[in-house]
Amino acid sequence: MEPASWSYSMGEQARFEELEPGSMGFSLCGVPVVYRMADSAAVKLKLNDGEEVAMDGAGLDTEWSQSLFRREGRIEKIVVDVANRR
């Protein structure tokens, strides 16, 4: 499998991202989300101030979920590692 180029819009600004084989991208509440296969489940948030927040498991906590659904603009991107159960 080959990497795929994903194009999405953040307001009027178009952005592009290379998706690795075995991954997929979509947007949720205006935030790009990348799902990818990994050895263990984890979530990484890239924030608009440049900070990164890493969480174990496959979900957002209440604070980050509320920020996402309220469209506060704090989260620039979400990367979700899904445990590969082969």
C-alpha positions in Angstrom: 0.0 0.0 0.0 1.1 3.5 -0.7 0.7 6.7 1.4 -2.3 8.8 0.3 -2.6 12.6 0.2 -5.6 14.0 2.2 -6.8 17.5 1.5 -9.1 19.2 4.0 -10.2 22.8 4.7 -9.7 24.8 7.8 -12.0 27.8 7.1 -10.8 29.2 3.8 -7.3 27.7 4.2 -6.7 24.4 2.4 -4.4 21.9 4.1 -2.8 18.7 3.0 -1.5 15.7 4.9 0.1 12.4 3.9 -1.7 9.5 5.4 0.3 6.3 6.0 -1.0 3.0 4.7 -3.5 1.6 7.3 -4.7 5.1 8.4 -7.6 7.3 7.6 -8.5 10.9 8.0 -11.7 12.8 8.6 -12.8 16.0 10.3 -15.0 16.3 13.4 -16.4 19.7 14.5 -13.9 21.3 12.2 -10.9 19.5 13.6 -8.9 17.0 11.4 -8.7 13.5 13.0 -6.2 10.8 11.8 -6.9 7.2 12.8 -3.9 4.8 12.4 -3.1 1.3 13.4 -0.6 0.9 16.2 0.6 -1.5 18.9 -1.4 0.2 21.6 -4.3 2.6 21.9 -3.5 6.3 22.5 -4.7 9.8 21.6 -2.5 12.8 20.8 -3.9 16.3 20.6 -1.9 19.0 18.7 -3.1 22.3 20.2 -3.2 25.6 18.4 -0.6 27.0 20.8 2.0 24.4 19.7 1.6 22.2 22.7 0.9 18.4 22.4 -1.2 16.5 24.9 -0.9 12.7 25.0 -3.5 10.3 26.5 -3.5 6.6 27.0 -6.5 4.7 25.7 -8.8 5.5 22.8 -10.9 8.4 24.0 -10.9 12.0 25.0 -11.6 13.1 28.5 -14.5 15.3 29.4 -12.6 18.6 29.2 -11.2 18.0 25.7 -14.5 16.5 24.4 -16.4 19.6 25.6 -13.8 21.9 24.0 -14.1 20.0 20.7 -17.9 20.0 20.6 -18.1 23.6 21.6 -15.7 24.4 18.7 -13.5 26.5 21.0 -10.6 26.3 18.5 -8.0 25.0 21.1 -7.4 21.7 19.2 -5.6 21.9 15.9 -5.5 18.1 15.2 -6.3 14.8 16.8 -4.3 11.6 16.1 -5.8 8.4 17.4 -3.8 5.2 17.5 -6.0 2.1 17.4 -4.6 -1.1 18.8 -3.9 -3.6 16.1 -5.3 -6.9 17.4 -3.7 -9.3 15.0 
